[in-house]
C-alpha cells in the first residue's frame, strides 16, 4: 500500500509495505521503467505539524543497455530513501520536499517512489568487466569476436615511422 490516511498517522506511525506497478499511470513516457513492480518499504511518521517523514527503501529490477556494447543488461536496484512531505508554505521552494495540498486527507508515496527509482537506476552499466564494446569503425560487437576492419593506424606516429624507415 502506498497511500495513507493522514489522520491515522497522527496517532501512530505506519509501516510502508507496497509496490508501484510498472504499468501504473504515475510513469511517464521516457522513464526508465522497472521490469516488475518497484517494492517500497519502511516507516511513515509525523515529523511536526503538517509534516510527514518516510524513511525506507525501494527495490526492483531494470534492463538497461550496456554502455560499451549496447546489449540489454539486467540490473538490480536497491536504494535507501528519506522523503519529507509538508503542507504548502515556506518549503515550496525546496525541491527536496514533496508538497501536500492544503487539507489533504491522504498521502500517496507513488510520486516519491517514481522519482527515487529514476535517480537510483544506473544509467551506464556494463554487462561484464571485460566487455570489449563495439568496433568504432564498423560497429561490430567485439565480444562475439574480432571484426574484419584493418587495424587502425594512428597518423600522429607517421613521422617516427619515416625516421625508422618502416611503413608498418
Secondary structure, 3 states (H helix, E strand, C coil): CCEEEHHHHHHCCEEEEEEECCCCCCCCCCCCCCCCCEEEEEEEEEEECCEEEEEEEEEEEEEEECCCCCCEEEEEEEEEEEEEEEECCHHHHCCCEEEECCCCCEEECHHHHHHHHHHHCCCCCCCCCCCCCECCCCCCECCCCCCCCCCCCCHHHHHHHHHHCCCC
